[in-house]
Amino acid sequence: MFEPTIKDIARICGVGVSTVSRAINNHPDINPETKEKILNTIKEYGYIPNNSARNLKRSDAKAIAVLVKGITNPFFTGMIKVIEQECKRKHYSMELTHIEAGEDEVDVAQKVVKEKRLRGIIFLGGLFSHSEAKLKKLNVPFVFSTAGSIPENISKNLYSNIGVDDRRESARMVDYLISLKHKRIAILVAEAQEESIGQLRLEGYRDSLRAHGIAIDEKLICQTDDRLSHFSMENGYLTTKKLLESGEKFTALYAVADALAIGASRALHEAGLRVPQDISLAGYDGIEMANYIVPSLTTMRQPVEDMAKDTTKLLFDIIAGKKEHQHITYQAELLIKESTDVCRECGIDGD
């Protein structure tokens, strides 16, 4: 794949290397039109300046990057720990990068690969709606981990993905709540943009309600606050407080992440509501903390250790030329704990 140098950018723009350097460094001594042309060319060709000449000597470094979007979600803590252990076993170093909510993870990946001279990338969390043309600019192997599904318009020969089918497993959780006679089921949704994990889990919620002939009440779909960390306990707490203040009636609350559910449990407690006697509460992920809150949380557990180990092994095998890209989907495990029970509010759902 063509990886442009500063000399290539200068040649394409018909200017000298020093002029390109002035444009990159925002030097005042450059014609504005020339500067704009150079910056547009840099963007078009994906050129990223090296931080130092030392980086040019790192092309053989055994290092991979782990790019995490949603680092406040405790679910990723366990995965990162396992990935780091697997890297050490293979004598690789691991570059951990936190992606902010408003950042594009592929743009960040291009920059990290260029600056660090990495062998491969693992994406944890984030969106999966990037164009194929954009993904092709990454000139190292990469794996979307915790991603059970990727848009069909992207060639499967371009990437690997490992994860559960979030839409299907989310529907299974709602199926379980419905089996307990709940019909007024509220949901806490984080990061519900197109093709995100939050969106897929929301679609699973909708799928289950439709399959059981239950009308979807948009007032029970509660989006978390985008100004806060999407999958944080604080966001779960504040979003649940807002739901309770709305006066909407519900008998079960399903959060698309355990951290959100833990925050929600505090808001329910402060409102004088008992879990599960008054409100059944369910989460998703299966983080260890969910076992130790009172009552313990019913959740959909993802096989964290298996996914993390298989992610790193697959990436190393692709780097070594032992395997082609693969697409692996796991089944989550419904863990029924103390926070859910049969609906006791017959009057609310019209039974």
N, C-alpha and C positions, 0 to 999 in steps of 0.2 A: 504494500500500500504506500502511496506517495505521502511522505512526511516532509513538508516544506521547511527549508531553513530560511534564515533572514536574507541570504543571498537570493533565494528563489523569489521571495516577496519583492525584493528590490528589482529583480529582472522583470517580473510580471507587471510591476507598476511603472517601469521605465525610469527608475530613480536610483540613487546611490544607496549603499548600505547605511551610511551615516544619516541619510534622510529618513529611512525607515526607523532607525534608532531614535531619532528626534520625535517622530510621530508616536512611537510606543511610550516614550518617557514624557509625553505631553510638553515638549520643549516649545517655548514661544517662537523660536526662530524657524518657522516653517509655514508655507502657504496653507491656509485653511482648506482649500479644495484638494490640495495634494495630501494633506493629512487625512481628510475624509476618505479619499480613494485608497490610501494605504490601510487604514483601519477596516474598511469594508472588505478588502482583499484578505487581510489577516483572518477575519471572521469567516469568509467564504471557504478558505483553504484549511481552516482549523489550526493555524500556526500559533504555537504557544512559546514565548521566549523562555530559554533556560535561565534559571536563577544564577547559575555559575558554571564555569567550564568544568568544574569537578563533576557535575552531573553527567557529563558526556562519558566519563569513565565507568559509569555504573550500569552499563548496558547488560553486563553479565551478573548483576546482583540478584540474589535469590530472595525476592521480596514480592508480596502481593498486597493489594489494598483492600480493605473492608470499608465500604461506604454505607453508613447507617443513617437512615431517615426515620426519626422517631426514637432517638436515643434515650428519651425519658421513659419509654415503655420498658418495664422490668423484664418483659419477655425476651428482649434482645440481649440482656446481660448474660443469661445462660448460654446463648448461642455464641457470643463473642468469646467467652471463656473456653468453650470447646474448640472453636476455630483456632484460637491462639495456641492451645495445646497441640493440635494437629500440625500447625505450622512449625512448632519447635521440633516435633518428631521428624519432620522432613528437612530440618535445618534451613527453614525459610524465616525471614522476618515478616512482621505484619504491620502495615501502615493503617491505623484506624483514623477515619475521617468522619466527622459529624456533618450531615447535610441539614441545613436549616429548612424550615417548612416552605419558604418561598423560593428556595434554590432548585435548579434543575440538576438532578444527580448525574446525568450524562455529561453535561457541560463541566461539572466539577471533576468527573472521572477523566475527561480528556486532559485537563490541566494537571491532575495528579500523575497520570501516566507519563506525561511529557517531562515533568519536573523530577520525578522519582525514578524513572526508568524501570517500571515494574514489569513483572512477568504475567500478571493476571489480576482480575478484579472480582470481588464478591459484593453484590448489592443486597443489602438487608432493608426491607421496607421500601417505601416510595411508590411512585407511579409506574405504570407499565404501558403507557400510551405513546411512547416515543416512536418516531418514524424510523423506518428501516434505513433510510439514507443517513440519519443521524447516528444510529448505532454502528453503521459501517465505518465511521470515523475512528472508532476505538480499535486500535491495531494490536490489541492483546486479547486473549480469551477472557470471557466473563460469564458469571453465573448469577442469575436472579434467584436468590434464596428467599424462602418464605413466600414464593410466588407460584401458586398451583396452576395458574392460567395466565396466558399472554395473548394479546390480540391476534386474531388469525391472519391479519394482513402482513405480519412479520414472518419472514422465512425461518423455519425451525433449524436450518443449517447455520444460522447466524449466532445463536445463543444457546445456553443451557438454562433450565429452570427447575427448581426443586421446591416442593411445598405441598400443602394440603389444598383441596378444592374449597376455597373459602366460601363460595356461594352455596355449594352443596352442604357443607358442614354447618353453616349458619342456619340453613333451613332445617337441618336435623335438630338443632337446639330448640327452635321454635316449635317443631313438631312435638318435641317432648313437653314443652309448656302447654301446648294445646291438649295433649293427652291427659294433663292434670286439670282439664276443664277450663283453662284460662282462654278468654277471648279478647279481653281488653289488655293487650300486651304492648307496653311502651318500649321504645328502643332508644338507646344512646348511641349516636353515630359520630365517629371521628373521621376526619379527612375523607369526606365522601365525594372527592372529585372523580372524574371519569377514570375507570380502570384501576382505582386504588383499592387497597384491602378493605377500607371502610365501605366503599361503594359496593364491592362484591358481597360483603356480609349483609348490607342493607338489602340487596337484591334477593339474597337467600331468605331473609325475613319476609319480604313481599311474596316470594314464591310459596312459602309455607302457608301464609294466610290465604292466598288464592286457592291453593290445593284443598284447603279445608272449608272453602266457601265463606270465609270471614272477611267482611269489608275492611279495607285498609283505611284507617283514620290518620290522615296526615298530621293531625294535631298531636298524635302519640309518637311521631318521629322527631326526635330531639337532636339537633345538630350541636356539637360541642363548640365552644368559643374558639375561633381561629386565632385570637390574640394570645392564647395560652398554649402550652405544649399539648398537642392533640390527644395523646394517650396518657395523660397524667391523672393522678387521683384527684388533684385539685379541680381539673376540668369535669370529672365525673361528679364531684360533689356540687359544684356550682350549677351544672346543667340540670341535675336532679332537683336542686332547690328551685330553679326556674320552672321546671315541670310541675312541681307541687304547688307553687304559687299560682300557676295557671288555672288550677281547679279542675283540670281534666281527670276523669276517673279511670283508674287502671288497677288491675289485680296482680300483674306481673311486670317486671322490668328486666329487660335484656340489654346488657352492655356489650359492645363489640370488642371489648378488651377487658381483662380482669382488673387492670388498674382503674379503669373507669367504674367498674362495679364496686370496687372497694371504696372509692370516693362516694359513690351513690349510697352505700350502706350507712355512711356517717350522716348524710343528709336525711335519710329515712328515719334514722334513730332520733335525730334532733327534732323531727316533726312528730315524734311520738308514735311512729308506725313500727310494728314488729315484723321482723323477717324470720320465718316465712308466714306467720299467722295472718298478717294483714297484707303483705306484699311478698310474692315470690321474687327472688333475685337470682339472675344467672349471668355468667360472664363467658369469656372466650380466650383461650391461650393455654391455661393450665399452669400458671406460674406458681412457684412454691409458696409464696405468701398467701395464696388463696386457701391453703390448707389450715392456716393458723389464725385467720380472722374468726370472729364469733357472730353468727354461725358460719361454719365453713362453706365455701362457695361452690355451688354447682357450676361446672364449666365444661368447655370443649377443649380437651388437652391436645396440643400439638406435640408430636414426637421430637422435641427439641434436640436431644443428643444425636439421634439418628440423622436428622436433617443437617445438623452442623457438620457431623463427620462425613456424610456423603457429599456435602457441598465441597468441602476442602479436598477430599479424595478425587472427586470428579475433576475439579479445576487442575489439580496437580497432574492427573492422567492426561488431560487435554494439552497442558503445557509440554508434557513429555512426548506427546504424539502417540500415546497408547490408546486413546479413545476419541471418538467424534462427540459432537454435542449430544446431550441426552435431556430428556424431559420426564421427570419423576414426580408422581403424585402419590402422597401418603393419605391414609385415612386417619382422621382424628378420633379420639376416644371420649365419649360422653361420660363424665365423672359426676355422678349424682351424689350430692352432699346434703348438708343441712339447710341450705338457704331456699329450697323450693319445696312446695307442698301442694296438695289439691286445693283448687280455688274454693273459698268458703263464702264468696259474695254472690249468691245466686241472683240477687236483684240487679246487680250492675250490668251483667252481660245478657240479661233477658231470657235466661233459661227458664 
